[in-house]
Amino acid sequence: MLRFGTRPDPHQHYARRPGVYAILPYQGELLATYQGGKNQEYQLPGGGVDPGESPLQALHREVFEETGWCIAQPHVFFRFKTFCFMPDYDLWAEKVCTIYVARPVYRKSAPTEPDHHSVILPIEAAVSHLASDGDRQAVAQFFDAISSRV
């Protein structure tokens, strides 16, 4: 599996933390989320899979919380892992990130997650401004594949 970010510290214990994220193509651009507050960054909508929750349930929940959009037809596109400290959880984590491609169907409401705002980014901006190296790689790969088919 691809790994992004810093090398894991062999002396640090990392809790395995599965997460799901979505590439949401929208009218030739990308529906994403901007997290304000302390983070101030563009992200693919998504997050951790809660105990007792399936990855697809988590994906639908996270996309809705962070964008206010409902999605359809999700399918796995890309996987990677990263080792990091998650300050919101006071946790050293081995994040196993599964990125889906899904179709945004309709916007039901504003995002319900505090400090999140749905944004439409041109592809070039997404590839250069998404906060995660893995997310940038996945988005670039997805849109490169689409453009090579045209």
Buried (B, 14 or more C-beta within 10 A) or exposed (E): EEBBBEEBEEEEEBEEBBBBBBBBBBEEBBBBBBBEEEEEBBBBBBBBBEEEBEBBEBBBBBBBBBBBBBBEEBEEBBEBBBBBEEEEEEEBBBBBBBBBBBBBEEBEEEBEBEBBBBBBBEBEBBBEBBEBBBBBBBBBBBBEEEEEEE
